[in-house]
Amino acid sequence: MTVSSLIMNLQSIYSFMIIGYVLLSWLPNARESFIGVWLGKLVEPYLGIFRRFIPPIGGMLDLSPIIAIFALRFIAFGVIAVLEFILNMF
């Protein structure tokens, strides 16, 4: 397994965790379950960064998870590009 595939796999896993956390908000009391609390501890610190700058639309529609997933993807590609550049120097 290469470093780039590892980074992309980790990015995909974290993106699915964000999606799962968002889907839990649609179910009553699901975020208070063991899985909801566990996902919240892992995902909320990252989502909180985006929620400070992106207010919900109409008070109900929170777009910050979508923007957070796009940003995570760009960060992963950026890290891969930097690592490949560094590794190609040697």
Buried (B, 14 or more C-beta within 10 A) or exposed (E): EEEBEEBBEEBEEBBEBBBEBBEBEEEEEBBEEEEBEEBBEEBEEBBEEBBEEBEEEEEEEBEBBBBBBEBBBEEBBEBBEEBEEEEEEE
